Amino acid sequence: MSDCLFCKIIAGEIPSKKLYEDDEFYSFFDINPQAPVHFLIIPKKHITSVMDMTEADASILGRMLYRAQILAKAEGLEEGGARFVFNCKADAGQTVWHIHLHVLGGRQFGWPPG
C-alpha cells in the first residue's frame, strides 16, 4: 500500500532501526519505546488490522508470533518475560493501519494496562 508508513519502512523509504528481516516479516525497534526493550514485528503482506485478516492470514499471524518470541528471547526477555500486544482499530490505540505486534519487556508491567 503506497501510503502506509510500515510498507514504506519495509521498502526502505523510511529509516528504521532494524532488528530482523526475512521474506515474510520485518522487525524494528519502536521510535517511542515504552519499555527498555520495545520492538515491533510486521508482516510484509499489508493487512490493515487483526479485524481485517482473512482465514488465509491466520497462518501468517502464527508464524509472526513464533518469530516474535524468538526475537524476544534474543533480546534477553526469556527469563523475565514480555508483553505481546496487538492494538486493533482506533479505540484500542492503533495508529498505523498495518497489522503489527508490539513486544515489550525489560521491566514489570501492571494490569490492567490503562
C-alpha positions in Angstrom: 0.0 0.0 0.0 1.7 3.2 -1.2 0.7 5.5 1.7 1.3 3.0 4.5 4.0 4.0 6.9 5.0 0.4 7.6 5.0 -0.5 4.0 7.4 2.4 3.4 9.7 1.2 6.2 9.7 -2.3 4.7 10.6 -0.8 1.3 13.5 1.2 2.9 11.8 4.5 2.0 11.7 5.5 5.7 14.6 4.6 8.0 14.2 2.3 11.0 16.4 0.5 13.5 16.0 -2.9 12.0 16.1 -5.9 14.3 15.2 -8.7 11.9 14.1 -9.3 8.3 13.2 -12.3 6.2 11.0 -12.9 3.2 7.8 -12.7 5.3 8.5 -10.3 8.2 10.2 -7.1 9.2 11.1 -6.2 12.8 12.4 -2.9 14.1 12.7 -1.1 17.4 9.9 1.4 18.3 10.9 5.0 17.9 9.0 5.9 21.1 9.8 2.9 23.4 7.5 2.2 26.3 9.9 -0.3 27.9 13.7 -0.9 28.0 13.0 -3.4 25.1 10.3 -2.4 22.7 10.2 -3.7 19.1 7.5 -4.3 16.5 7.2 -7.2 14.1 5.1 -6.7 10.9 4.2 -8.9 8.0 5.4 -7.8 4.7 1.9 -8.5 3.4 -0.2 -5.5 4.0 -3.1 -6.4 6.4 -4.8 -3.4 7.9 -5.7 -4.8 11.3 -6.5 -8.0 13.2 -10.1 -7.3 12.5 -9.4 -7.3 8.7 -7.4 -10.5 8.4 -8.8 -13.4 6.4 -8.7 -17.1 7.2 -5.7 -17.4 4.9 -3.9 -14.8 7.1 -4.2 -16.9 10.3 -1.1 -18.9 9.5 0.9 -15.7 8.9 0.0 -14.5 12.3 1.0 -17.8 13.9 4.4 -17.6 12.3 4.7 -13.9 13.3 4.0 -14.7 16.9 6.6 -17.6 16.7 9.2 -15.2 15.3 8.4 -12.6 17.9 9.1 -14.9 20.8 12.4 -16.0 19.2 13.4 -12.3 18.9 12.2 -11.6 22.4 14.5 -14.4 23.7 17.4 -13.0 21.7 16.8 -9.6 23.3 17.1 -11.1 26.8 13.4 -11.3 27.7 13.1 -15.1 28.2 13.6 -15.2 31.9 11.6 -12.1 33.0 9.0 -12.4 30.2 7.5 -10.0 27.7 4.2 -8.4 26.7 3.0 -9.2 23.2 0.4 -6.6 22.1 -1.8 -6.1 19.0 -3.7 -2.8 19.1 -6.7 -3.2 16.8 -8.6 -0.2 15.5 -8.8 3.3 16.8 -10.4 2.6 20.2 -7.6 0.2 21.1 -4.9 2.7 20.1 -4.0 1.5 16.6 -2.4 4.5 14.8 -0.7 2.8 11.9 -3.1 0.9 9.6 -0.8 -2.1 9.0 -1.1 -5.0 11.4 1.8 -5.0 13.9 2.8 -6.8 17.1 4.5 -4.8 19.8 6.9 -6.8 22.0 7.8 -5.0 25.3 10.0 -6.2 28.1 12.8 -5.4 30.5 10.5 -4.1 33.2 7.5 -5.2 35.2 4.1 -4.3 33.8 0.8 -3.7 35.6 -2.7 -4.9 34.8 -5.0 -3.5 33.5 -2.7 -1.7 31.0 -4.6 1.6 31.4 
